[in-house]
């Protein structure tokens, strides 16, 4: 249990003061609960014989309230008891509301924390993670943590306090009632705590099934065109069906287990209550009238005890159920923490200051790549070894080589996504690793497949900028430079035309030019074109190449290409082989000389 609490506190970092306030509110609510229940027996005794109130501890209260007749005494005390129960109910409701407010605020904080971290964590983290897992952590596991870990834990704390206060009250009123209650509660809790161990397995199955369902949907709909052409819809339908049935089977048992404690406690309580009455009359020699006040208080206490114990047992089951999800979150957060300790991720990841980007590094003369070497974790040999090049401002260079030659790794290093184990990249003599964000603010990246959001051409060009903050003049300049004007004039809604999910309503060449316009809108001085035309037909490639070549001189270009026709205009060619520089020179020296 202590290990579980430590994991909860680890995920909740920075919110422990509010937990203390919650516990304080639980104690106050429980005292009111006990006070209300404890007054039931005296009130029933006074209702049966109002005269005893005049000689007891209520004598002073009766004089202050001017309650003289028997009917006035009973009525006045009934009103006081009603007010007390209404107050108790209001406080209990506010405590429950506070639990929910705190818990769902924590859910919001956790989702935001994960999203911010996943976006800012070093790129190498994402190379080893399935995006479905990250989506599940944000959208599903955060919800599971809130509903099946945090809320149940707070419910246990609240109900344990209530239960203890009521048990003390029962012990004070009638020790035999305490014995009955303990005989009911303790074995039941022990049995259900034992059975609830199976719930963890159901939670693990549901979490894994959720991940697999998200992956199946991503695979089927993500490649919808290929799915339809190949005709493999049935494969993805069956895959989703299998995981959905796994989830449903585990959910049936998990949800069924949550109902069991309440019905079991109720049945056991009635049985023991009957036994207690029979025992008191036949063996204890007490008449039923003598038991009226005590049994009235016991009945009211039971009304609160039954749901309290039931909720404790259900919460234990939910906690067991959520252990797998909690472990997954803790593993990710601890892995993220390692990046922070290594200085690869800001420790203040949740601060608003993270949203403020630094200025671009000054770039007047050249970029020099000096003997960089990079090895992937657990790899035997470097993917890039002792690679160097010089890129002057306004120059265009090309990186060529066979598949597996290291071009992709080199691009990721140039983009500041991977940090080399040795070597350096300098801009006008200043290392980019003193300000990676400033270096990235110089770069525009145009990959083979441009990612387009399900929004307008305008919003896709001004990617990451809120619609109300888009600069219309800069937008038009980017559209003109990317040679998109003719395309946009033919669109039904111009720049307001929706491109569809992943740009399904525009052609490949149009997507590429939108990608070029995006880099230009963000005013990036160095454009990195990673196989930007390799997926296009010859005619479309020529159009995109014209747009790229028109930028020569005004922008510094780094072009990675398979097709040599796209790099004829480059000032310098670098050929890679097995992560090393094989040769470099002009297009004539490297390409035509072969």
C-alpha positions in Angstrom: 0.0 0.0 0.0 2.9 2.4 0.8 4.4 1.7 -2.6 1.0 2.5 -4.2 0.7 5.7 -2.3 4.3 6.7 -3.3 3.3 6.2 -6.9 0.2 8.3 -6.5 2.2 11.1 -4.9 4.8 10.9 -7.6 2.2 11.4 -10.4 0.6 14.2 -8.3 3.8 16.1 -7.8 3.1 19.6 -6.5 -0.4 19.1 -5.1 0.1 17.7 -1.6 -1.1 20.7 0.3 -4.6 20.3 -1.3 -4.5 16.7 -0.2 -4.1 17.8 3.4 -7.0 20.2 3.1 -9.1 17.3 1.6 -8.3 15.1 4.6 -9.2 17.9 7.0 -12.6 18.3 5.3 -13.2 14.6 5.6 -12.5 14.7 9.4 -15.0 17.6 9.8 -17.6 15.9 7.7 -17.2 12.6 9.8 -17.6 14.5 13.1 -20.9 15.9 11.9 -21.8 12.5 10.7 -21.2 10.9 14.1 -22.9 13.8 15.9 -26.0 13.3 13.8 -26.1 9.6 14.2 -25.2 9.8 17.9 -28.2 12.0 18.6 -30.7 9.6 17.2 -30.8 7.3 20.2 -31.3 10.2 22.8 -34.0 11.7 20.5 -35.9 8.5 20.3 -35.7 8.0 24.1 -36.9 11.6 24.6 -39.7 11.1 22.0 -40.9 8.1 24.0 -40.6 10.0 27.4 -40.1 13.8 26.9 -39.8 14.3 30.7 -36.3 12.9 30.8 -35.1 15.9 28.9 -36.0 18.3 31.7 -33.6 16.6 34.1 -30.7 15.8 31.8 -28.0 17.7 30.0 -30.5 19.3 27.7 -32.1 21.3 30.5 -30.2 24.5 29.8 -30.9 24.2 26.0 -34.6 23.9 26.8 -34.6 27.0 28.9 -32.8 29.0 26.2 -35.2 27.9 23.5 -38.2 28.3 25.9 -39.4 24.7 25.2 -41.8 23.8 28.0 -44.5 21.3 27.0 -43.8 17.8 25.8 -44.8 18.6 22.3 -42.6 21.7 22.2 -39.6 19.7 23.4 -40.0 16.9 20.9 -40.8 19.3 18.0 -37.9 21.6 18.9 -35.4 18.8 19.2 -36.6 17.3 16.0 -36.1 20.6 14.2 -32.5 20.8 15.6 -31.8 17.3 14.5 -33.2 18.0 11.0 -31.0 21.1 10.7 -28.0 19.1 11.8 -28.7 16.4 9.3 -29.3 18.9 6.5 -25.9 20.6 7.5 -24.3 17.2 7.6 -25.7 16.3 4.1 -24.6 19.7 2.7 -21.0 19.3 4.1 -20.9 15.7 2.8 -22.0 16.8 -0.7 -19.4 19.7 -0.7 -16.7 17.2 0.3 -17.7 14.9 -2.6 -17.7 17.8 -4.9 -14.3 18.9 -3.7 -13.0 15.3 -4.3 -14.3 15.4 -7.9 -13.0 18.9 -8.5 -9.6 18.2 -7.2 -9.4 14.8 -9.1 -10.5 16.2 -12.4 -8.2 19.2 -12.1 -5.4 16.7 -11.5 -6.5 14.9 -14.7 -6.3 18.1 -16.6 -2.8 18.8 -15.2 -1.6 15.3 -16.0 -2.9 15.4 -19.6 -1.3 18.8 -20.1 1.9 17.7 -18.5 2.2 14.6 -20.7 1.3 16.5 -23.8 3.9 19.2 -23.1 6.5 16.6 -22.3 5.9 14.4 -25.3 6.2 17.4 -27.5 9.5 18.6 -25.9 11.2 15.4 -25.0 14.3 14.5 -27.2 13.4 12.9 -30.5 15.2 9.6 -29.6 12.4 9.0 -27.1 9.8 8.8 -29.9 12.0 6.4 -32.0 11.4 3.8 -29.3 7.7 4.5 -28.6 4.5 3.6 -30.5 2.4 6.7 -31.0 -0.7 4.6 -30.0 0.9 4.2 -26.5 1.4 8.0 -26.1 -2.1 8.7 -27.3 -3.4 6.1 -24.8 -1.4 7.6 -22.0 -2.9 11.1 -22.6 -6.4 10.2 -23.5 -7.1 6.9 -21.6 -4.6 6.2 -18.9 -4.9 9.7 -17.4 -8.6 9.1 -17.2 -8.1 5.7 -15.6 -5.7 7.2 -13.1 -8.3 9.8 -12.1 -11.4 7.6 -12.0 -9.7 4.3 -10.8 -6.8 5.5 -8.7 -7.1 9.0 -7.3 -10.9 9.3 -6.7 -11.1 5.7 -5.1 -8.1 6.5 -2.9 -9.7 9.7 -1.7 -13.0 7.8 -1.2 -11.2 5.2 0.9 -9.6 8.0 3.1 -13.0 9.7 3.5 -15.0 6.5 4.2 -12.3 5.1 6.6 -12.6 8.2 8.7 -16.4 8.0 8.7 -16.3 4.3 9.5 -13.9 4.8 12.4 -15.9 7.6 13.9 -19.1 5.6 13.7 -17.5 2.5 15.2 -16.3 4.6 18.2 -19.8 5.9 18.5 -21.2 2.3 18.5 -18.7 1.2 21.1 -19.7 4.1 23.3 -23.4 3.3 23.0 -23.4 -0.5 23.0 -20.3 -2.6 22.9 -22.2 -5.6 21.5 -23.1 -3.4 18.4 -19.4 -2.7 17.8 -18.7 -6.4 18.0 -21.5 -7.2 15.5 -20.2 -4.4 13.2 -16.6 -5.6 13.4 -17.6 -9.3 12.8 -19.4 -8.0 9.6 -16.8 -5.6 8.3 -13.4 -7.1 9.0 -13.9 -10.5 7.4 -15.7 -9.0 4.5 -12.9 -6.5 3.8 -10.3 -9.3 4.1 -12.2 -11.6 1.7 -12.7 -8.8 -0.9 -9.2 -7.5 -0.6 -8.0 -11.1 -1.4 -10.4 -11.4 -4.4 -9.5 -8.0 -5.7 -6.0 -9.1 -6.7 -7.6 -10.6 -9.8 -8.9 -7.2 -10.7 -5.3 -6.0 -11.5 -5.2 -8.7 -14.3 -8.5 -7.4 -15.7 -7.2 -3.9 -15.6 -4.0 -5.0 -17.5 -6.1 -6.7 -20.1 -8.3 -3.7 -20.6 -5.3 -1.3 -20.9 -3.5 -3.5 -23.4 -6.7 -4.0 -25.4 -7.2 -0.2 -25.5 -3.7 0.2 -26.9 -4.2 -2.5 -29.5 -7.6 -1.1 -30.5 -6.1 2.4 -31.0 -3.3 0.8 -33.1 -5.7 -1.2 -35.2 -7.8 1.9 -35.9 -4.7 3.9 -36.7 -3.4 1.2 -39.1 -6.7 0.7 -40.9 -7.8 4.4 -41.3 -4.3 5.8 -41.5 -3.6 3.9 -44.7 -7.2 4.0 -45.9 -6.4 4.3 -49.6 -4.1 1.3 -49.5 -6.5 -0.6 -47.3 -9.3 -0.2 -49.8 -7.1 -1.0 -52.9 -5.6 -4.1 -51.4 -9.0 -5.1 -50.0 -7.8 -5.9 -46.5 -10.6 -4.1 -44.6 -11.6 -7.5 -43.1 -8.2 -7.9 -41.5 -8.5 -4.6 -39.5 -12.1 -5.2 -38.7 -11.3 -8.6 -37.3 -8.3 -7.2 -35.4 -10.4 -4.5 -33.8 -13.1 -7.1 -33.0 -10.7 -9.4 -31.2 -9.3 -6.7 -29.0 -12.7 -5.2 -28.4 -14.0 -8.6 -27.2 -11.0 -8.9 -24.9 -11.8 -5.5 -23.4 -15.5 -6.3 -23.0 -14.8 -9.7 -21.2 -12.4 -8.0 -18.7 -14.8 -5.1 -18.3 -17.7 -7.4 -17.4 -15.8 -9.0 -14.6 -14.3 -5.7 -13.4 -17.6 -3.9 -13.3 -19.4 -6.9 -11.8 -16.9 -7.1 -9.0 -17.8 -3.5 -8.1 -21.4 -4.4 -7.5 -20.7 -7.4 -5.3 -19.5 -5.6 -2.1 -22.7 -3.6 -1.6 -25.1 -6.5 -2.0 -23.0 -8.7 0.1 -22.7 -6.2 2.9 -26.4 -5.6 2.9 -27.2 -9.3 3.2 -24.7 -9.9 5.9 -25.9 -6.9 7.9 -29.5 -8.0 7.9 -28.5 -11.5 9.0 -26.4 -10.2 11.9 -29.1 -7.7 12.9 -31.6 -10.5 13.2 -29.1 -12.6 15.2 -28.5 -9.6 17.5 -32.2 -9.0 18.2 -32.8 -12.7 18.9 -29.7 -12.9 21.1 -30.7 -9.8 23.1 -34.3 -11.1 23.7 -33.7 -14.8 24.3 -30.3 -14.8 25.9 -29.8 -11.3 27.1 -33.3 -11.0 28.5 -33.9 -7.5 27.0 -37.3 -6.5 25.7 -37.7 -5.1 22.2 -38.9 -1.8 23.7 -35.5 -1.5 25.5 -33.7 -2.0 22.3 -35.7 0.7 20.4 -33.3 3.6 20.9 -30.2 1.5 20.4 -31.6 -0.2 17.4 -32.7 3.2 15.9 -29.2 4.5 16.2 -27.7 1.3 14.9 -30.1 1.4 11.9 -29.1 5.0 11.1 -25.4 4.1 11.6 -25.8 1.1 9.3 -27.3 3.3 6.6 -24.0 5.2 6.6 -21.8 2.2 7.4 -23.0 0.0 4.6 -22.2 2.4 1.7 -19.0 3.4 3.5 -17.7 -0.2 3.7 -19.1 -1.0 0.2 -17.3 2.0 -1.2 -14.1 1.1 0.5 -14.3 -2.4 -1.0 -15.2 -1.1 -4.5 -12.3 1.4 -4.2 -9.9 -1.3 -3.3 -11.0 -3.2 -6.4 -10.7 -0.1 -8.6 -7.2 0.6 -7.3 -6.2 -3.0 -8.1 -7.7 -2.5 -11.5 -5.8 0.7 -12.2 -2.4 -0.6 -11.0 -1.3 -1.4 -14.5 -2.3 2.0 -15.8 -0.5 3.7 -12.9 2.6 1.7 -13.5 2.6 2.7 -17.2 2.3 6.4 -16.3 5.1 6.1 -13.7 7.4 4.4 -16.1 6.9 7.1 -18.7 7.3 9.9 -16.1 10.5 8.3 -14.7 11.9 7.9 -18.2 11.1 11.6 -18.8 12.8 12.4 -15.5 16.0 10.7 -16.6 16.1 13.1 -19.6 15.7 16.0 -17.2 18.6 14.7 -15.0 20.7 14.4 -18.2 19.9 18.1 -19.0 18.1 17.1 -22.2 14.7 18.3 -21.0 13.9 21.5 -19.0 13.1 20.6 -15.4 10.4 23.3 -15.4 8.5 21.5 -18.2 5.1 22.6 -16.8 6.0 26.3 -16.6 4.5 28.8 -19.0 8.0 30.0 -19.8 8.4 26.9 -22.0 6.0 28.4 -24.6 8.4 31.4 -25.2 10.7 30.6 -28.0 14.2 32.1 -28.3 15.3 34.2 -31.2 17.0 32.5 -34.2 20.7 32.3 -34.0 22.5 35.0 -36.0 23.5 33.6 -39.5 25.6 35.8 -41.7 28.3 33.6 -43.1 28.3 29.8 -42.8 27.3 26.7 -41.0 30.1 24.2 -40.3 29.5 20.6 -39.4 32.7 19.4 -37.7 33.4 15.7 -37.4 30.1 14.6 -36.0 29.6 11.0 -34.9 26.3 9.5 -33.8 25.5 6.0 -32.6 21.9 4.8 -31.8 21.5 3.3 -28.3 22.6 -0.4 -28.2 23.9 -0.1 -31.8 27.3 -1.8 -32.6 28.6 0.8 -35.1 27.9 4.5 -35.6 25.2 5.5 -38.0 27.2 8.6 -38.8 31.0 8.7 -38.3 33.3 11.7 -38.4 31.2 13.6 -40.9 32.0 17.2 -41.8 30.7 19.8 -44.3 30.6 23.5 -44.8 27.4 25.4 -45.9 27.7 29.0 -46.8 24.8 31.4 -46.6 22.7 31.4 -49.8 24.3 28.2 -51.0 22.5 25.0 -51.9 24.0 21.6 -51.1 22.8 18.0 -51.7 23.2 14.9 -49.6 23.0 11.7 -51.7 23.6 8.0 -51.0 22.0 4.6 -51.1 19.3 3.6 -48.5 21.0 2.9 -45.2 23.9 5.3 -46.0 23.0 7.5 -43.0 21.2 10.4 -44.7 18.1 10.2 -42.5 20.2 10.2 -39.3 22.3 13.1 -40.6 19.2 15.1 -41.3 17.9 14.4 -37.8 21.2 15.6 -36.4 21.1 18.7 -38.6 17.6 19.4 -37.4 18.7 19.3 -33.8 16.6 16.2 -33.1 19.5 14.0 -32.3 22.6 15.1 -30.4 25.9 13.6 -31.7 28.2 11.8 -29.3 31.1 13.8 -30.7 31.7 16.7 -33.0 29.9 20.0 -33.3 27.7 22.1 -35.6 28.5 25.8 -35.6 26.8 28.8 -37.0 29.3 31.6 -37.7 31.6 30.0 -35.1 28.9 29.6 -32.4 27.9 26.0 -31.4 24.2 25.3 -31.9 24.2 23.2 -28.8 24.4 26.3 -26.7 20.9 27.2 -28.1 19.3 24.3 -30.0 16.0 26.2 -30.1 17.7 29.2 -31.6 19.2 26.9 -34.3 15.9 25.3 -35.1 14.4 28.7 -35.5 16.7 29.1 -38.5 15.4 25.8 -40.1 12.4 25.0 -42.3 11.8 21.2 -42.8 10.1 19.9 -45.9 9.8 16.1 -45.7 8.7 13.6 -48.3 5.3 13.4 -46.8 4.0 16.8 -45.6 1.8 16.6 -42.5 -1.4 18.5 -43.0 -4.0 19.1 -40.4 -7.7 18.8 -41.1 -8.1 22.6 -41.6 -7.7 25.2 -44.3 -4.8 25.9 -46.6 -4.2 29.1 -44.7 -4.0 27.4 -41.3 -1.7 24.7 -42.8 0.7 27.2 -44.2 0.7 29.2 -40.9 1.1 25.8 -39.0 1.0 26.3 -35.2 -0.2 29.9 -35.3 -3.7 30.6 -34.0 -6.1 31.8 -36.9 -6.6 35.2 -35.4 -2.8 35.8 -35.3 -2.0 34.9 -38.9 -0.1 37.6 -40.7 -1.9 38.1 -44.1 1.0 39.9 -45.8 3.5 37.3 -44.8 1.1 34.6 -45.9 0.8 36.1 -49.4 4.5 36.4 -49.7 5.0 32.7 -48.8 2.3 31.6 -51.2 3.9 33.6 -54.1 7.4 32.3 -53.3 6.1 28.7 -53.2 4.3 29.2 -56.5 0.9 28.4 -55.0 -1.0 31.4 -56.4 -2.4 29.6 -59.5 -3.5 26.7 -57.3 -5.3 28.8 -54.7 -7.2 30.9 -57.3 -8.6 27.6 -58.6 -9.7 26.5 -55.2 -13.4 27.0 -54.4 -12.7 28.9 -51.2 -9.2 30.2 -51.9 -6.9 30.0 -48.9 -10.0 29.1 -46.8 -10.4 25.8 -48.6 -10.4 22.8 -46.3 -7.7 20.2 -47.3 -9.2 17.3 -45.4 -7.6 14.9 -42.9 -3.9 14.5 -43.8 -4.5 16.6 -46.9 -6.6 14.0 -48.8 -8.3 16.8 -50.9 -5.1 18.1 -52.4 -2.5 16.4 -54.7 1.0 15.3 -53.7 2.6 18.2 -55.5 0.2 20.7 -53.9 1.0 19.2 -50.5 4.7 19.7 -51.1 4.3 23.3 -52.1 2.1 24.0 -49.1 5.0 22.5 -47.1 7.5 24.9 -48.8 5.1 27.8 -48.1 4.9 26.8 -44.5 8.7 27.0 -44.1 8.7 30.4 -45.8 5.8 31.8 -43.8 7.8 31.0 -40.6 10.7 33.0 -42.2 13.2 30.2 -42.0 16.6 31.0 -43.6 17.8 27.4 -44.0 15.4 24.9 -45.8 16.0 21.2 -45.3 14.2 19.2 -48.1 14.2 15.6 -47.2 13.3 13.6 -50.3 10.7 16.3 -51.0 10.0 15.2 -54.6 10.7 11.5 -54.5 7.1 10.5 -54.2 5.9 12.7 -57.1 5.5 12.0 -60.8 7.9 13.5 -63.3 5.7 16.4 -64.3 4.7 17.3 -60.7 8.3 16.9 -59.6 9.4 19.5 -62.2 6.8 22.0 -60.9 8.0 21.5 -57.3 11.6 21.6 -58.3 10.9 25.0 -60.0 9.5 26.3 -56.8 12.6 25.0 -54.9 15.1 26.4 -57.5 13.4 29.8 -57.4 14.5 30.0 -53.8 18.2 29.5 -54.6 20.2 32.5 -53.4 17.4 33.9 -51.2 17.4 30.9 -48.9 20.1 28.4 -47.9 19.1 24.9 -49.1 20.0 21.4 -47.8 18.5 18.9 -50.2 18.4 15.1 -49.6 17.5 13.3 -52.8 17.5 9.9 -54.6 16.7 11.5 -58.0 19.7 13.3 -59.3 17.6 15.4 -61.6 16.5 17.5 -58.6 20.0 18.5 -57.5 21.6 19.6 -60.7 21.4 23.2 -59.6 23.1 22.5 -56.2 26.5 24.2 -55.5 27.9 21.2 -53.8 27.2 17.5 -53.5 28.0 15.2 -50.5 27.8 11.5 -51.1 27.4 9.2 -48.0 28.2 5.5 -47.7 27.7 3.6 -44.4 27.6 6.7 -42.4 30.8 8.2 -43.8 31.5 10.9 -46.4 32.4 8.9 -49.5 33.1 11.9 -51.8 32.1 15.5 -52.3 32.3 18.1 -55.1 30.2 19.7 -57.8 27.4 17.9 -59.6 29.8 17.1 -62.5 32.5 15.8 -60.2 30.2 13.5 -58.1 27.3 12.5 -60.3 28.3 12.8 -63.9 31.8 11.4 -63.2 30.2 8.0 -62.3 
